[in-house]
Amino acid sequence: MSADEEARYAPAAVALMTGVSAHVLRAWERRYGAVEPRRTPGGARRYSEREIARLRLLRRAVRAGHPIGEVARLTDAEVARLLGDGSVVPE
């Protein structure tokens, strides 16, 4: 993992950055495998820039009416195509 991909954001910060509440973040992770944040030695979740970008993209798809259970299985490129734009996270 490069320095810019380092998982360093706590759930509360991610919630503010993405508009997805910490409660919904946990549900999306647990139920749908939308992202897999790293864990600190103490077990706290930490998110990378890439995961934050994916969560923003997924939120846009859900707000556009797509069920999270369907879009969470897709790649970022597939979600972006579904939304009809180029807002994709580089792979």
TIMI-2910 file (N, C-alpha, C, CB; in pm, 1 decimal, decimal comma, always signed):
<rs>
+----------+----------+----------+----------+----------+----------+----------+----------+----------+----------+----------+----------+------+
!      n_x !      n_y !      n_z !     ca_x !     ca_y !     ca_z !      c_x !      c_y !      c_z !     cb_x !     cb_y !     cb_z ! resn !
+----------+----------+----------+----------+----------+----------+----------+----------+----------+----------+----------+----------+------+
!    +86,4 !   -117,1 !     +0,0 !     +0,0 !     +0,0 !     +0,0 !    +91,2 !   +123,6 !     +0,0 !    -98,4 !     -0,3 !   +124,5 !  Met !
!    +69,8 !   +213,9 !    -92,5 !   +151,1 !   +334,5 !   -100,0 !   +106,8 !   +434,4 !     +6,4 !   +142,0 !   +397,5 !   -240,3 !  Ser !
!   +188,3 !   +537,7 !    +25,3 !   +159,5 !   +636,6 !   +129,2 !    +24,5 !   +704,0 !   +108,3 !   +268,9 !   +741,6 !   +133,0 !  Ala !
!    -12,5 !   +730,6 !    -19,9 !   -140,1 !   +798,7 !    -44,7 !   -259,8 !   +705,5 !    -29,2 !   -140,7 !   +859,1 !   -184,0 !  Asp !
!   -234,7 !   +574,3 !    -23,7 !   -343,2 !   +478,6 !     -4,5 !   -351,6 !   +430,3 !   +139,8 !   -325,1 !   +360,0 !    -97,4 !  Glu !
!   -264,8 !   +482,5 !   +225,8 !   -262,1 !   +438,9 !   +363,7 !   -399,1 !   +456,2 !   +428,7 !   -156,0 !   +515,7 !   +441,5 !  Glu !
!   -443,3 !   +351,5 !   +494,8 !   -572,9 !   +354,9 !   +562,4 !   -556,9 !   +434,0 !   +691,3 !   -626,4 !   +210,4 !   +591,2 !  Ala !
!   -614,1 !   +555,4 !   +694,1 !   -591,4 !   +641,4 !   +808,8 !   -715,0 !   +714,8 !   +859,7 !   -488,1 !   +739,9 !   +774,7 !  Arg !
!   -826,2 !   +698,8 !   +793,3 !   -945,0 !   +775,4 !   +832,9 !  -1038,4 !   +691,7 !   +918,7 !  -1019,6 !   +826,3 !   +709,3 !  Tyr !
!  -1079,1 !   +748,2 !  +1030,2 !  -1171,8 !   +682,0 !  +1122,5 !  -1314,4 !   +690,5 !  +1066,9 !  -1164,3 !   +746,5 !  +1264,5 !  Ala !
!  -1402,4 !   +601,8 !  +1110,8 !  -1540,6 !   +602,6 !  +1061,4 !  -1611,3 !   +737,5 !  +1073,6 !  -1619,9 !   +500,0 !  +1135,1 !  Pro !
!  -1591,4 !   +808,8 !  +1181,3 !  -1658,9 !   +938,3 !  +1197,7 !  -1613,8 !  +1036,8 !  +1090,4 !  -1631,2 !   +996,6 !  +1337,8 !  Ala !
!  -1485,3 !  +1037,8 !  +1059,6 !  -1433,9 !  +1126,7 !   +954,9 !  -1486,9 !  +1084,3 !   +817,7 !  -1279,1 !  +1126,7 !   +954,9 !  Ala !
!  -1490,7 !   +955,7 !   +794,9 !  -1541,4 !   +904,5 !   +667,1 !  -1688,4 !   +939,5 !   +650,4 !  -1521,7 !   +752,0 !   +657,8 !  Val !
!  -1763,8 !   +930,5 !   +756,9 !  -1905,5 !   +966,5 !   +751,1 !  -1921,6 !  +1111,8 !   +707,2 !  -1973,1 !   +944,2 !   +888,1 !  Ala !
!  -1840,1 !  +1200,2 !   +761,4 !  -1846,0 !  +1341,3 !   +722,8 !  -1801,5 !  +1362,0 !   +578,5 !  -1759,4 !  +1425,2 !   +816,3 !  Leu !
!  -1699,8 !  +1288,4 !   +535,8 !  -1643,5 !  +1304,6 !   +402,3 !  -1733,1 !  +1248,0 !   +291,7 !  -1508,6 !  +1238,5 !   +396,3 !  Met !
!  -1812,5 !  +1147,1 !   +325,4 !  -1891,5 !  +1077,6 !   +223,1 !  -2041,0 !  +1103,7 !   +231,1 !  -1867,9 !   +931,1 !   +233,3 !  Thr !
!  -2087,6 !  +1148,0 !   +346,4 !  -2231,4 !  +1162,7 !   +364,0 !  -2300,1 !  +1031,1 !   +397,1 !  -2292,3 !  +1221,5 !   +240,0 !  Gly !
!  -2221,4 !   +928,6 !   +426,5 !  -2274,2 !   +797,1 !   +465,2 !  -2248,3 !   +783,0 !   +615,1 !  -2206,5 !   +678,2 !   +382,1 !  Val !
!  -2353,5 !   +766,9 !   +693,1 !  -2337,2 !   +760,0 !   +838,4 !  -2251,1 !   +640,3 !   +879,0 !  -2474,1 !   +751,8 !   +907,0 !  Ser !
!  -2190,1 !   +649,2 !   +997,1 !  -2107,7 !   +540,2 !  +1048,6 !  -2189,3 !   +412,0 !  +1060,1 !  -2047,9 !   +577,6 !  +1185,0 !  Ala !
!  -2315,1 !   +424,4 !  +1097,8 !  -2403,1 !   +308,1 !  +1108,8 !  -2421,9 !   +242,2 !   +971,7 !  -2540,1 !   +349,1 !  +1168,1 !  His !
!  -2446,5 !   +322,1 !   +870,1 !  -2465,1 !   +269,2 !   +733,8 !  -2333,8 !   +212,3 !   +681,1 !  -2517,7 !   +380,0 !   +638,3 !  Val !
!  -2221,8 !   +277,0 !   +712,6 !  -2091,3 !   +222,6 !   +672,0 !  -2074,5 !    +79,7 !   +721,7 !  -1976,8 !   +310,7 !   +725,4 !  Leu !
!  -2101,8 !    +58,5 !   +849,0 !  -2089,3 !    -76,1 !   +906,2 !  -2182,0 !   -174,2 !   +835,7 !  -2120,1 !    -73,8 !  +1056,7 !  Arg !
!  -2304,3 !   -132,0 !   +809,4 !  -2399,8 !   -220,4 !   +741,9 !  -2351,9 !   -253,3 !   +601,0 !  -2539,7 !   -155,4 !   +736,7 !  Ala !
!  -2306,3 !   -154,1 !   +527,1 !  -2258,8 !   -178,3 !   +390,4 !  -2139,0 !   -272,8 !   +390,3 !  -2221,3 !    -45,5 !   +322,2 !  Trp !
!  -2052,0 !   -259,3 !   +489,9 !  -1936,0 !   -348,8 !   +500,5 !  -1980,4 !   -490,6 !   +533,8 !  -1837,4 !   -297,7 !   +607,4 !  Glu !
!  -2058,7 !   -502,7 !   +638,2 !  -2098,4 !   -633,8 !   +690,6 !  -2191,7 !   -707,8 !   +595,1 !  -2166,2 !   -617,7 !   +826,1 !  Arg !
!  -2295,4 !   -641,3 !   +548,4 !  -2396,9 !   -708,5 !   +465,5 !  -2357,7 !   -724,7 !   +319,9 !  -2524,9 !   -632,7 !   +472,3 !  Arg !
!  -2288,1 !   -623,4 !   +265,9 !  -2266,4 !   -620,8 !   +121,3 !  -2120,2 !   -624,8 !    +79,5 !  -2329,1 !   -499,2 !    +64,6 !  Tyr !
!  -2027,7 !   -616,4 !   +173,2 !  -1885,6 !   -618,2 !   +138,2 !  -1845,1 !   -500,7 !    +50,5 !  -1851,8 !   -747,1 !    +68,1 !  Gly !
!  -1911,0 !   -386,7 !    +69,7 !  -1885,8 !   -269,1 !    -14,8 !  -1740,5 !   -224,1 !     -7,6 !  -1977,1 !   -154,0 !    +26,2 !  Ala !
!  -1682,3 !   -223,6 !   +109,8 !  -1540,7 !   -194,1 !   +131,6 !  -1491,5 !   -283,1 !   +245,1 !  -1517,6 !    -41,9 !   +164,6 !  Val !
!  -1359,8 !   -296,9 !   +254,8 !  -1300,0 !   -374,1 !   +363,3 !  -1192,0 !   -288,8 !   +428,4 !  -1241,2 !   -509,7 !   +311,4 !  Glu !
!  -1230,9 !   -204,1 !   +523,1 !  -1131,5 !   -117,3 !   +586,0 !  -1029,5 !   -198,1 !   +665,0 !  -1199,7 !    -15,9 !   +677,5 !  Pro !
!   -911,7 !   -143,0 !   +674,1 !   -807,3 !   -205,3 !   +755,6 !   -841,6 !   -183,3 !   +902,3 !   -665,6 !   -147,0 !   +721,6 !  Arg !
!   -776,0 !   -260,0 !   +986,2 !   -797,7 !   -248,9 !  +1130,9 !   -666,8 !   -209,2 !  +1198,7 !   -851,7 !   -382,9 !  +1190,1 !  Arg !
!   -678,9 !   -127,3 !  +1300,7 !   -562,3 !    -94,7 !  +1382,6 !   -534,3 !   -215,2 !  +1471,9 !   -585,8 !    +36,4 !  +1468,0 !  Thr !
!   -419,1 !   -218,6 !  +1535,9 !   -392,7 !   -328,8 !  +1630,1 !   -501,2 !   -341,1 !  +1738,0 !   -256,6 !   -308,6 !  +1696,7 !  Pro !
!   -566,1 !   -231,2 !  +1770,6 !   -673,6 !   -234,2 !  +1870,0 !   -809,3 !   -271,8 !  +1812,1 !   -684,2 !   -100,5 !  +1936,7 !  Gly !
!   -815,3 !   -291,1 !  +1679,2 !   -939,3 !   -333,7 !  +1615,2 !  -1023,9 !   -222,5 !  +1554,7 !  -1020,6 !   -406,0 !  +1712,9 !  Gly !
!   -978,7 !    -97,3 !  +1564,5 !  -1054,9 !    +14,2 !  +1507,6 !  -1041,9 !    +14,3 !  +1355,0 !  -1006,3 !   +149,5 !  +1566,4 !  Ala !
!  -1150,0 !    +45,5 !  +1287,7 !  -1150,1 !    +49,8 !  +1141,2 !  -1083,6 !   +177,8 !  +1091,8 !  -1294,2 !    +40,0 !  +1086,5 !  Arg !
!  -1007,0 !   +166,3 !   +983,1 !   -943,4 !   +280,1 !   +918,2 !   -959,9 !   +264,9 !   +768,0 !   -792,8 !   +291,0 !   +957,3 !  Arg !
!   -999,4 !   +374,7 !   +704,1 !  -1031,0 !   +374,8 !   +562,0 !   -924,6 !   +448,9 !   +481,8 !  -1167,9 !   +437,6 !   +538,3 !  Tyr !
!   -900,6 !   +401,3 !   +360,9 !   -806,4 !   +465,2 !   +269,4 !   -879,3 !   +565,8 !   +180,6 !   -734,0 !   +359,5 !   +183,0 !  Ser !
!   -802,6 !   +647,0 !   +110,5 !   -860,2 !   +742,5 !    +14,2 !   -941,4 !   +668,1 !    -91,1 !   -748,7 !   +826,8 !    -53,7 !  Glu !
!   -890,9 !   +556,9 !   -136,4 !   -959,0 !   +476,7 !   -238,9 !  -1094,8 !   +427,5 !   -189,3 !   -871,5 !   +356,8 !   -280,0 !  Arg !
!  -1099,2 !   +381,1 !    -65,0 !  -1226,0 !   +334,8 !     -8,1 !  -1324,8 !   +449,8 !     +7,5 !  -1202,4 !   +267,6 !   +127,3 !  Glu !
!  -1273,9 !   +565,5 !    +44,4 !  -1360,1 !   +682,9 !    +57,4 !  -1418,8 !   +720,2 !    -78,5 !  -1281,6 !   +802,1 !   +116,9 !  Ile !
!  -1336,7 !   +716,2 !   -182,5 !  -1385,8 !   +746,2 !   -317,1 !  -1491,8 !   +643,9 !   -359,3 !  -1268,9 !   +747,4 !   -418,5 !  Ala !
!  -1469,8 !   +517,2 !   -326,5 !  -1568,9 !   +413,9 !   -360,4 !  -1699,5 !   +437,7 !   -285,4 !  -1514,1 !   +273,2 !   -327,9 !  Arg !
!  -1690,9 !   +472,3 !   -159,0 !  -1812,2 !   +498,5 !    -80,8 !  -1890,1 !   +616,2 !   -137,7 !  -1776,6 !   +525,4 !    +65,7 !  Leu !
!  -1820,3 !   +718,8 !   -181,4 !  -1888,0 !   +833,1 !   -244,5 !  -1960,1 !   +789,2 !   -371,6 !  -1786,8 !   +945,5 !   -276,9 !  Arg !
!  -1893,7 !   +707,5 !   -451,1 !  -1953,1 !   +658,2 !   -575,3 !  -2076,2 !   +572,0 !   -545,5 !  -1849,4 !   +577,3 !   -656,5 !  Leu !
!  -2063,5 !   +483,0 !   -447,1 !  -2177,2 !   +397,9 !   -410,1 !  -2293,4 !   +481,6 !   -357,4 !  -2134,8 !   +294,6 !   -304,4 !  Leu !
!  -2262,7 !   +583,2 !   -279,5 !  -2368,8 !   +670,6 !   -227,6 !  -2443,8 !   +737,7 !   -342,9 !  -2309,6 !   +777,9 !   -132,5 !  Arg !
!  -2370,2 !   +784,4 !   -441,8 !  -2434,4 !   +846,9 !   -557,6 !  -2526,4 !   +747,4 !   -628,1 !  -2328,4 !   +900,6 !   -655,9 !  Arg !
!  -2481,5 !   +624,2 !   -642,7 !  -2562,0 !   +522,6 !   -709,8 !  -2689,6 !   +493,9 !   -630,1 !  -2480,3 !   +393,0 !   -728,7 !  Ala !
!  -2676,1 !   +483,9 !   -498,6 !  -2792,5 !   +457,7 !   -413,3 !  -2889,2 !   +575,8 !   -421,0 !  -2748,9 !   +432,3 !   -265,8 !  Val !
!  -2836,5 !   +695,9 !   -417,6 !  -2922,7 !   +814,6 !   -427,0 !  -2992,2 !   +822,4 !   -563,1 !  -2840,4 !   +942,4 !   -403,0 !  Arg !
!  -2930,6 !   +760,1 !   -665,1 !  -2991,0 !   +757,9 !   -798,6 !  -3094,7 !   +646,2 !   -810,8 !  -2882,5 !   +740,6 !   -905,9 !  Ala !
!  -3113,7 !   +569,1 !   -702,7 !  -3218,4 !   +467,8 !   -702,5 !  -3173,0 !   +324,3 !   -717,5 !  -3311,4 !   +497,0 !   -808,5 !  Gly !
!  -3042,6 !   +301,9 !   -720,6 !  -2991,2 !   +165,6 !   -734,7 !  -2974,0 !   +101,9 !   -596,9 !  -2856,7 !   +165,2 !   -811,9 !  His !
!  -3019,0 !    -21,3 !   -578,6 !  -3005,7 !    -88,2 !   -447,7 !  -2859,2 !   -114,2 !   -413,7 !  -3083,9 !   -221,3 !   -446,9 !  Pro !
!  -2821,5 !    -87,9 !   -290,6 !  -2683,4 !   -108,8 !   -248,0 !  -2642,0 !   -254,6 !   -266,9 !  -2665,9 !    -67,3 !   -101,4 !  Ile !
!  -2732,1 !   -346,5 !   -246,7 !  -2700,3 !   -487,8 !   -264,2 !  -2657,0 !   -522,3 !   -405,4 !  -2818,3 !   -571,2 !   -227,1 !  Gly !
!  -2701,8 !   -445,6 !   -502,0 !  -2661,9 !   -468,0 !   -641,2 !  -2534,5 !   -392,4 !   -675,5 !  -2773,8 !   -426,1 !   -735,9 !  Glu !
!  -2525,8 !   -264,5 !   -638,6 !  -2409,3 !   -185,4 !   -680,0 !  -2283,7 !   -219,4 !   -599,8 !  -2439,8 !    -37,3 !   -665,7 !  Val !
!  -2297,6 !   -269,6 !   -478,3 !  -2180,6 !   -304,3 !   -397,8 !  -2101,0 !   -417,7 !   -460,6 !  -2223,0 !   -342,9 !   -256,9 !  Ala !
!  -2166,1 !   -500,6 !   -540,4 !  -2098,0 !   -612,8 !   -606,7 !  -2021,2 !   -568,8 !   -729,6 !  -2198,1 !   -719,5 !   -645,5 !  Arg !
!  -2050,2 !   -450,1 !   -778,8 !  -1989,2 !   -401,9 !   -902,7 !  -1853,2 !   -337,2 !   -876,6 !  -2082,2 !   -302,0 !   -971,9 !  Leu !
!  -1770,8 !   -333,4 !   -980,9 !  -1646,2 !   -258,6 !   -972,1 !  -1679,3 !   -110,0 !   -978,1 !  -1547,3 !   -299,1 !  -1086,3 !  Thr !
!  -1582,5 !    -28,4 !   -943,4 !  -1603,5 !   +115,8 !   -950,6 !  -1634,3 !   +159,1 !  -1093,5 !  -1480,5 !   +190,4 !   -897,9 !  Asp !
!  -1565,4 !   +100,1 !  -1189,7 !  -1589,5 !   +134,3 !  -1330,4 !  -1732,5 !    +98,3 !  -1371,2 !  -1488,3 !    +61,7 !  -1421,8 !  Ala !
!  -1781,9 !    -15,1 !  -1325,3 !  -1918,2 !    -55,9 !  -1357,9 !  -2021,1 !    +37,4 !  -1294,8 !  -1942,8 !   -199,3 !  -1312,0 !  Glu !
!  -1995,2 !    +80,3 !  -1172,0 !  -2087,3 !   +173,4 !  -1106,4 !  -2087,2 !   +305,9 !  -1181,3 !  -2048,3 !   +194,7 !   -957,6 !  Val !
!  -1969,8 !   +352,7 !  -1220,0 !  -1960,0 !   +478,8 !  -1294,2 !  -2035,6 !   +469,1 !  -1426,5 !  -1812,3 !   +515,5 !  -1319,8 !  Ala !
!  -2022,4 !   +356,3 !  -1495,7 !  -2097,3 !   +337,2 !  -1621,1 !  -2246,9 !   +337,3 !  -1594,0 !  -2056,1 !   +205,1 !  -1690,2 !  Arg !
!  -2288,3 !   +274,5 !  -1486,3 !  -2428,7 !   +271,4 !  -1448,6 !  -2482,1 !   +413,1 !  -1426,3 !  -2448,0 !   +186,6 !  -1322,4 !  Leu !
!  -2396,6 !   +497,6 !  -1369,8 !  -2434,2 !   +636,0 !  -1344,5 !  -2419,4 !   +723,0 !  -1469,7 !  -2349,8 !   +692,7 !  -1231,5 !  Leu !
!  -2354,0 !   +667,1 !  -1571,6 !  -2338,6 !   +739,3 !  -1696,4 !  -2237,0 !   +851,1 !  -1693,0 !  -2467,6 !   +794,0 !  -1736,5 !  Gly !
!  -2134,4 !   +833,4 !  -1609,6 !  -2030,5 !   +935,5 !  -1606,0 !  -1892,4 !   +874,0 !  -1586,9 !  -2058,7 !  +1035,5 !  -1494,9 !  Asp !
!  -1794,6 !   +956,5 !  -1579,5 !  -1657,7 !   +910,8 !  -1566,9 !  -1604,3 !   +918,0 !  -1425,1 !  -1570,5 !   +990,1 !  -1656,4 !  Gly !
!  -1689,0 !   +923,0 !  -1325,6 !  -1643,2 !   +935,8 !  -1188,1 !  -1601,5 !   +798,7 !  -1133,4 !  -1753,5 !   +998,3 !  -1100,0 !  Ser !
!  -1487,2 !   +753,8 !  -1178,7 !  -1439,2 !   +622,1 !  -1139,3 !  -1305,9 !   +634,6 !  -1065,3 !  -1424,4 !   +530,7 !  -1262,7 !  Val !
!  -1284,7 !   +547,1 !   -971,7 !  -1159,5 !   +542,4 !   -897,6 !  -1061,4 !   +460,6 !   -981,1 !  -1179,0 !   +480,6 !   -753,4 !  Val !
!   -940,1 !   +510,0 !  -1005,3 !   -843,2 !   +432,2 !  -1081,2 !   -817,1 !   +298,1 !  -1016,2 !   -713,4 !   +508,8 !  -1095,6 !  Pro !
!   -806,2 !   +193,7 !  -1097,2 !   -782,6 !    +58,9 !  -1042,8 !   -637,1 !    +25,0 !  -1043,9 !   -859,4 !    -45,7 !  -1121,1 !  Glu !
+----------+----------+----------+----------+----------+----------+----------+----------+----------+----------+----------+----------+------+
</rs>
